[in-house]
């Protein structure tokens, strides 16, 4: 599918980027207290399609879908298995538009040529909305083999959790998902990523830095905190502590919008990837609460700028997405 080259935003007209992580169809794991029937919906493709439709309604940049080679046991217990990310993304490509479909396909467990074929299929079915998510620790050789084949059709999203991973990813990846628990940390990581990109012969804007945020929202702060306490009691663990290496928001959607805008205007981020603690509450909170507030501030789109993920991300059409050796 032919697409026009996206115009590069100036400092004055930068727009915030928003993604949502629908891995396991929600961030919560299911405990042994819950019968199998209660988490069967995590493997319901139609339910996932409804969630992606909500993201599309909010003009989010993309949804991220992780993968796993664990099988889901037919007994009560933790939610271990996941739907195949590439298959799900291909199916969603036929029934959605605008929103990017970022699938994790391991280059370690799958031959690189098969990864490339899967991404090309998603791109073809979706009209150019495929994205490839990969862990920053993935082997260089495997990642390079894939990205050489698909860089023009599938932007690479790299999850960064160390200085070394940031150094490698910033040289060639399109999007970095970083963990930052405060503004200063995000500022420093984005500054380093952009500096490394320039040193590697790229433009600083060729790499986008998105902060992962675990969201527990409610109509007021007390309600959001009550949800945290309910989750803790339900799972028998400290849910917030499980995400202690990421930014955590417990509060209203408006509060999250204000935080996002403040970090964005400070130059600390290009956007955020939201991991919802609950699909029912937090996807709605993002789409119907955070998005309208950011639109009202003039920092988030009201419609998609084009048909492809690269256009939504305002990336040059020839991003490479290779993890080069340090």
For each residue, the residues with C-beta under 8 A, 3 or more apart:
1: 127 128 307 308
2:
3: 128 306 307 308 310 311 317
4: 306 311
5: 316 317
6: 305 306 310 311 313 314 315 316 317
7: 314
8: 203 205 314 316
9: 13 14 15 205 314
10: 13 14
11: 14
12:
13: 9 10
14: 9 10 11 264 270 299
15: 9 299 300 301 314
16: 260 261 264 269 270 271 272 294 299 300
17: 61 208 210 270 271 272 312 313
18: 58 60 61 271 272 273 274 286 290 291 294 300
19: 60 61 62 63 64 100 102 210 271 272 273 274
20: 55 60 62 63 64 273 274 275 276 283 286
21: 27 63 64 66 212 273 274 275 276
22: 25 26 48 51 52 63 64 65 279
23: 27 64 65 66 82 275
24: 27 29 42 66 79 82
25: 22 41 42 43 44 47 48 51 279
26: 22 42 276 277 278 279
27: 21 23 24 214 243 275 276 277
28: 231 235 239 277 278
29: 24 78 79 235
30: 34 38 39 42 77 78 79
31: 34 78 234 235 236
32: 76 77 78
33: 234 236
34: 30 31 38 39 76
35: 38 76
36: 39 40 74 75 76
37: 40
38: 30 34 35 41
39: 30 34 36 42 79
40: 36 37 43 44
41: 25 38 44 47
42: 24 25 26 30 39 79 82
43: 25 40 72 81 83
44: 25 40 41 47 48
45: 48 49 83 88 91
46: 49 50
47: 25 41 44 50 51
48: 22 25 44 45 51 52 83 88 92
49: 45 46 52 53 91 92 95 96
50: 46 47 53 54
51: 22 25 47 48 54 55 63 279 283
52: 22 48 49 55 56 63 92 96 99 101
53: 49 50 56 57 95 96
54: 50 51 57 58 283 284 287
55: 20 51 52 58 60 62 63 99 283 287
56: 52 53 59 60 96 97 98 99
57: 53 54 287
58: 18 54 55 286 287 288 291
59: 56 98 99 291 300 301 302 303 304
60: 18 19 20 55 56 63 99 286 287 291
61: 17 18 19 99 100 271 309 312 313
62: 19 20 55 99 100 101 102 129 131 157 309 312
63: 19 20 21 22 51 52 55 60 99 100 101 102
64: 19 20 21 22 23 102 104 131 133 157 273
65: 22 23 83 85 88 89 101 102 103 104
66: 21 23 24 82 85 104 133
67: 82 84 85 86 103 104 105 106
68: 80 81 82
69: 106 109
70: 80 81 82
71: 80 81
72: 43 79 80 81
73: 77 80 81
74: 36
75: 36
76: 32 34 35 36
77: 30 32 73 80
78: 29 30 31 32
79: 24 29 30 39 42 72
80: 68 70 71 72 73 77
81: 43 68 70 71 72 73
82: 23 24 42 66 67 68 70 85
83: 43 45 48 65 87 88
84: 67 87 88
85: 65 66 67 82 88 89 103 104 105
86: 67 89 90 103 105 118 119 121 122
87: 83 84 90 91
88: 45 48 65 83 84 85 91 92 103
89: 65 85 86 92 93 101 102 103 122 126 130
90: 86 87 93 94 118 121 122 125 126
91: 45 49 87 88 94 95
92: 48 49 52 88 89 95 96 101 126
93: 89 90 96 101 122 125 126 127 129 130
94: 90 91 125 126
95: 49 53 91 92
96: 49 52 53 56 92 93 99 101 126 129
97: 56 127 304 307
98: 56 59 129 304 307 312
99: 52 55 56 59 60 61 62 63 96 129
100: 19 61 62 63 129 130 131 155 309 312 313
101: 52 62 63 65 89 92 93 96 122 126 129 130 131 309
102: 19 62 63 64 65 89 130 131 132 133 157 309
103: 65 67 85 86 88 89 118 119 122 130 131 132 133
104: 64 65 66 67 85 132 133 134
105: 67 85 86 110 115 118 119 132 134
106: 67 69 109 110 115 134 138
107: 110 112 115 134 138 139 142 143 145 146
108: 138 139 142
109: 69 106
110: 105 106 107 114 115 118
111: 114 115
112: 107 115 116 142 145 146 149
113: 116 117 145 149
114: 110 111 117 118
115: 105 106 107 110 111 112 118 119 132 146
116: 112 113 119 120 145 146 149 150
117: 113 114 120 121
118: 86 90 103 105 110 114 115 121 122
119: 86 103 105 115 116 122 123 130 132 146 150 153 154
120: 116 117 123 124 130 149 150 153 154
121: 86 90 117 118 124 125
122: 86 89 90 93 101 103 118 119 125 126 129 130 154
123: 119 120 126 127 128 129 130 150 153 154
124: 120 121 127
125: 90 93 94 121 122
126: 89 90 92 93 94 96 101 122 123 129 130
127: 1 93 97 123 124 307 308
128: 1 3 123 153 307 308 309 310
129: 62 93 96 98 99 100 101 122 123 126 307 308 309
130: 89 93 100 101 102 103 119 120 122 123 126 150 153 154 309
131: 62 64 100 101 102 103 154 155 156 157 175 309
132: 102 103 104 105 115 119 146 147 150 154 155 156 157 321
133: 64 66 102 103 104 156 157 158 159
134: 104 105 106 107 138 143 156 157 158 159 323
135: 138 158 159
136: 158 159 160 161 162 165 166 168 169 323
137: 161 165
138: 106 107 108 134 135 142 143 323
139: 107 108 142 143
140: 143 144 168 323 324 325
141: 144 145
142: 107 108 112 138 139 145 146
143: 107 134 138 139 140 146 147 156 322 323
144: 140 141 147 148 322 323 324
145: 107 112 113 116 141 142 148 149
146: 107 112 115 116 119 132 142 143 149 150
147: 132 143 144 150 151 156 172 320 321 322 323
148: 144 145 151 322
149: 112 113 116 120 145 146
150: 116 119 120 123 130 132 146 147 153 154 321
151: 147 148 154 156 318 319 320 321 322
152: 317 318
153: 119 120 123 128 130 150
154: 119 120 122 123 130 131 132 150 151 309 321
155: 100 131 132 174 175 309 310 313 315 319 321
156: 131 132 133 134 143 147 151 172 173 174 175 319 321 322
157: 62 64 102 131 132 133 134 173 174 175 176 177
158: 133 134 135 136 165 169 173 175 176 177 323
159: 133 134 135 136 177
160: 136 165 166 169 176 177 178 179 189
161: 136 137 165 179 245
162: 136 165 166
163: 166 167
164: 167 168 326
165: 136 137 158 160 161 162 168 169
166: 136 160 162 163 169 170 176 178 189 192 193 196
167: 163 164 170 171 192 196 326
168: 136 140 164 165 171 323 324 325 326
169: 136 158 160 165 166 172 173 176 193 207 323
170: 166 167 173 176 192 193 194 196 197 200 207
171: 167 168 196 197 200 202 322 323 324
172: 147 156 169 200 202 320 321 322 323 324
173: 156 157 158 169 170 176 207 321 322 323
174: 155 156 157 206 207 208 313 315 319 321
175: 131 155 156 157 158 207 208 209 210 313
176: 157 158 160 166 169 170 173 189 193 207 208 209 210
177: 157 158 159 160 210 211 212 273
178: 160 166 186 189 190 209 210 211 212
179: 160 161 211 212 245 246 247
180: 183 185 186 189 211 246 247 268
181: 185 244 245 246 247 248
182: 185 186
183: 180 186 187 262 263 266 268
184: 187 188
185: 180 181 182 188 189
186: 178 180 182 183 189 190 209 211 263 268 269
187: 183 184 190 191 266 267 268
188: 184 185 191 192
189: 160 166 176 178 180 185 186 192 193 209
190: 178 186 187 193 194 209 267 268 269 270
191: 187 188 194 195
192: 166 167 170 188 189 195 196
193: 166 169 170 176 189 190 196 197 207 209
194: 170 190 191 197 198 204 205 207 209
195: 191 192 198 199 204
196: 166 167 170 171 192 193 199 200
197: 170 171 193 194 200 202 203 204 206 207
198: 194 195 201 202 203 204
199: 195 196
200: 170 171 172 196 197 324
201: 198
202: 171 172 197 198 206 207
203: 8 197 198 206 316
204: 194 195 197 198 207
205: 8 9 194 314
206: 174 197 202 203 315 316 319
207: 169 170 173 174 175 176 193 194 197 202 204
208: 17 174 175 176 270 271 313 315
209: 175 176 178 186 189 190 193 194 269 270
210: 17 19 175 176 177 178 269 270 271 272 273
211: 177 178 179 180 186 247 263 268 269 271 272 273
212: 21 177 178 179 246 247 272 273 275
213: 246 247 248 249 256 272 273 274 275
214: 27 240 243 246 247 248 249 275 277
215: 249 256 274 275 276 277 282 285 286
216: 224 227 228 231 239 240 248 249 250 277 278 282
217: 224 249 251 252 253 256 281 282 285 286 289
218: 221 222 223 224 225 226 227 251 252 281 285
219: 223 252
220: 223 224 252
221: 218 224 225 250 251 252 255
222: 218 225 226
223: 218 219 220 226 227
224: 216 217 218 220 221 227 228 250 251 252
225: 218 221 222 228 229 250
226: 218 222 223 229 230
227: 216 218 223 224 230 231 277 278 281
228: 216 224 225 231 232 239 240 250 277
229: 225 226 232 233
230: 226 227 233 234
231: 28 216 227 228 234 235 239 277 278
232: 228 229 235 236 237 238 239
233: 229 230 236
234: 31 33 230 231
235: 28 29 31 231 232 239
236: 31 33 232 233
237: 232 241 242
238: 232 241 242
239: 28 216 228 231 232 235 242 243 277
240: 214 216 228 243 244 248 250
241: 237 238 244
242: 237 238 239
243: 27 214 239 240 246 248 275
244: 181 240 241 248
245: 161 179 181
246: 179 180 181 212 213 214 243 275
247: 179 180 181 211 212 213 214 272
248: 181 213 214 216 240 243 244
249: 213 214 215 216 217 255 256 259
250: 216 221 224 225 228 240
251: 217 218 221 224 255 256
252: 217 218 219 220 221 224 255 256 285 289
253: 217 256 257 285 286 288 289 290 293
254: 257 258 289 290 293
255: 221 249 251 252 258 259
256: 213 215 217 249 251 252 253 259 260 285 286 289 290
257: 253 254 260 261 289 290 293 294 297
258: 254 255 261 262 293
259: 249 255 256 262 263
260: 16 256 257 263 264 269 271 272 290 294
261: 16 257 258 264 265 293 294 297 299
262: 183 258 259 265 266
263: 183 186 211 259 260 266 268 269
264: 14 16 260 261 267 268 269 270 271 299
265: 261 262 299
266: 183 187 262 263
267: 187 190 264
268: 180 183 186 187 190 211 263 264
269: 16 186 190 209 210 211 260 263 264 272
270: 14 16 17 190 208 209 210 264
271: 16 17 18 19 61 208 210 211 260 264
272: 16 17 18 19 210 211 212 213 247 260 269
273: 18 19 20 21 64 177 210 211 212 213
274: 18 19 20 21 213 215 282 286 290
275: 20 21 23 27 212 213 214 215 243 246
276: 20 21 26 27 215 279 281 282 283 285 286
277: 26 27 28 214 215 216 227 228 231 239 281 282
278: 26 28 216 227 231 281 282
279: 22 25 26 51 276 282 283
280: 283 284
281: 217 218 227 276 277 278 284 285
282: 215 216 217 274 276 277 278 279 285 286
283: 20 51 54 55 276 279 280 286 287
284: 54 280 281 287 288 289
285: 215 217 218 252 253 256 276 281 282 288 289 290
286: 18 20 58 60 215 217 253 256 274 276 282 283 289 290 291
287: 54 55 57 58 60 283 284 290 291
288: 58 253 284 285 291 292
289: 217 252 253 254 256 257 284 285 286 292 293
290: 18 253 254 256 257 260 274 285 286 287 293 294
291: 18 58 59 60 286 287 288 294 295 300
292: 288 289 295 296
293: 253 254 257 258 261 289 290 296 297
294: 16 18 257 260 261 290 291 297 299 300
295: 291 292 298 300 301 302
296: 292 293
297: 257 261 293 294 300
298: 295
299: 14 15 16 261 264 265 294
300: 15 16 18 59 291 294 295 297
301: 15 59 295 304 305
302: 59 295
303: 59
304: 59 97 98 301 307 311 312
305: 6 301 311 312 314
306: 3 4 6 311 312
307: 1 3 97 98 127 128 129 304 311
308: 1 3 127 128 129 311 312
309: 61 62 100 101 102 128 129 130 131 154 155 312 313
310: 3 6 128 155 313 315 316 317 319
311: 3 4 6 304 305 306 307 308 314
312: 17 61 62 98 100 304 305 306 308 309
313: 6 17 61 100 155 174 175 208 309 310
314: 6 7 8 9 15 205 305 311
315: 6 155 174 206 208 310 319
316: 5 6 8 203 206 310 319
317: 3 5 6 152 310
318: 151 152
319: 151 155 156 174 206 310 315 316
320: 147 151 172
321: 132 147 150 151 154 155 156 172 173 174
322: 143 144 147 148 151 156 171 172 173
323: 134 136 138 140 143 144 147 158 168 169 171 172 173
324: 140 144 168 171 172 200
325: 140 168
326: 164 167 168
